[in-house]
Amino acid sequence: MTSPENLAAMFKVLSVGTRLQILHLLKERPMCVNALACSLKMTAAAISQHLRILREAELVTPERRGYFVHYRLNTGKIDEVALKAQTFLGRGEE
């Protein structure tokens, strides 16, 4: 069973609009920090900080391509979080 604390921690990661925008962009294709920064009109440093948090939550995975690191949405983890939330709230199978 999923603990309320674990779900709360994941929801805290997802509670920041910029992180949701990053996930939305990554659902289309893998992107590097600079491409995300240009798309969101933010600095690369700010995007990197958000990506660090998303990486720690295992919602994105890095992939080195030469000099650049591209980030990919971890759809398996996204599905897992959604299922755990549904189960915890009594809307899914356990």
HELIX and SHEET records of a PDB file:
HELIX    1   1 PRO A    4  LEU A   14  1                                  11    
HELIX    2   2 GLY A   17  LEU A   26  1                                  10    
HELIX    3   3 VAL A   33  LEU A   40  1                                   8    
HELIX    4   4 ALA A   44  GLU A   56  1                                  13    
HELIX    5   5 THR A   75  PHE A   88  1                                  14    
SHEET    1   A 3 MET A  31  CYS A  32  0                                        
SHEET    2   A 3 PHE A  68  LEU A  73 -1                                        
SHEET    3   A 3 VAL A  60  ARG A  65 -1                                        
END                                                                             
